Amino acid sequence: MSAQKPPSKARRRTALIGVITAVALGALFFSAFSVITDAGRGDGPARLERMAYFAEWNTANRDYLLKDVADSGAAERLTRIIWAFGDVDSDGRCSIPEDSDQPWELYQRRYDADESVDGQADSYEQPIAGSLHQLLLLREEYPDLRVGLSLGGWNWSTYFSDAVKDEESRREFVSSCIDLWLRGDLPRLGDEPQGGEGVAEGAFDGIDIDWEWPVSGGKEGNVERPEDRRNLTLVVEEFRRQMDELGAETGERYDLSVSVANGEEQIPASYEPEMFAKVDFVTVQGYDFTGAWSDVTDHHSQLYAPPGAPDDASTDRTVRQYLDYGLPADKLVLGFPAFGRGWTGVGPDDFGRYSQAEAGAEGSYGESTDPYGELKYRSGQRFFDPVNGAYWLYDGNEWWTYDTPEIVRMKGAYVRELNLGGLMMWNLDMDPEGDLVTAMDESLRRDG
């Protein structure tokens, strides 16, 4: 995603004076803001979504298990988990790549008792093991928790355009996704006994389309067509049709959602407004407005743009563009990050905010990225801007911007004020102690 052009320093300084004052009086300002915001909210949707992504590859990479989702308290606080990601293969079908670790981690790996949601060790012959079996156990323990399977993402959107290019391809693509993820028909691979028809049924009750991004703007090498925008709407309609047929057969309700981009020009280029009528909700990325691809520090998930820089990218600006574009407020689920973006070689002016940087900071979670679970323990000066909904850390050289529980509560108040559909967090292993999930839950509960 392209970096946003920062406003001039002269304009920034005007806003910063008020921010530093606000930092000194942070708790007072935030309390006042919360009271004012809540007093003006409407009734909104019947249930405010409190959802978070589970990045299944981090079970292997970071030893983050579904048991941790339960133990942290996140499972009882969430209304929905979105599972990332399902592959769209070169034939335009939903599949589990055989040449990857996904089959093993997803449904063949046997869990020891101390790893398992129910405290019981897996047996060798059971028809489904791995994280999908753990998900089924989690859903038994939390029967109100819904789970959607997200298709694509940054790395697996390569062939989305092929999958939806015409009526026949759309029909076969959707059918393959429903068979694999909703009916739970898993392939038997190698000499492992796991897999078979219906063994994963009940793991998922929704499909999320995370095509990054229709028409253009995604990862290098993605197949792109000018018709992608229209074809996305048509495949949404096909998903809705086939999922409704499945629901009539099983008596279950299946949710359909789309994850969408936040680029000002990308929104009208990638999405048709009529698509929104066919989905249950839309998750909007309220983050990655900037990052180390820019040589000037800036907030990547601020709620509002500072008064001196009204054109700066912000959550509010993105939300209002979608509302103006026809997305119903109660279907808009606002995403926030459980990670920060960082820069190094940042001078002391303005406490590093809106300052020239030498490069992106070294992060433990990808390029110039650190999870909240590590950032909250980093040393340095911390600054909370309760007026614009932003937070940063500066240690004299490195500058990091990220969301904290205070910021998440502000965004929860914002959701209620605008009668939006809820909040979504990317992703759970970045918030291992559940601080951000707790703030999300507390800020959105009707009885809170």
Buried (B, 14 or more C-beta within 10 A) or exposed (E): BEBBEBBEBEBBBEBBEBBEEBBEEBEEBBEEBBEEBBEEBEEBBEEBBBBBBBBBBBBBEBEBBBBBBBBBBBBBBBBBBBBBBBBBBEEBBBBBEEEEEBBBBBBBBBBEEEBBBBEEEBEEEEBBBBBBBBBBBBBEEBEEBBBBBBBBBBEBBBBBBBBBBEEEBBBBBBBBBBBBBBBBBBEBBEEBBBBBEEBBBBBBBBBBBBBBBBBEBBEEEBBBBEBBBBBBBBBBBBBBEBBEEBBEEBEEEBBBBBBBBBBBEBBEBBBBEEBBEBBBBBBBBBBBBBBBEBBBBBBBBBBBBBEBBEEBBBBBBBBEBBBEEEBBBBBBBBBBBBBBBBBBBBBEEBBBBBBEBEEBBEBEBEEBBBBBBBBBEBEBEBBBBBBBBBBBBBBEBBBBBBBBBBBBBBBBBBBBBBBBBBBBBBBBBBBBBBBBBBBBBBBBEEEE
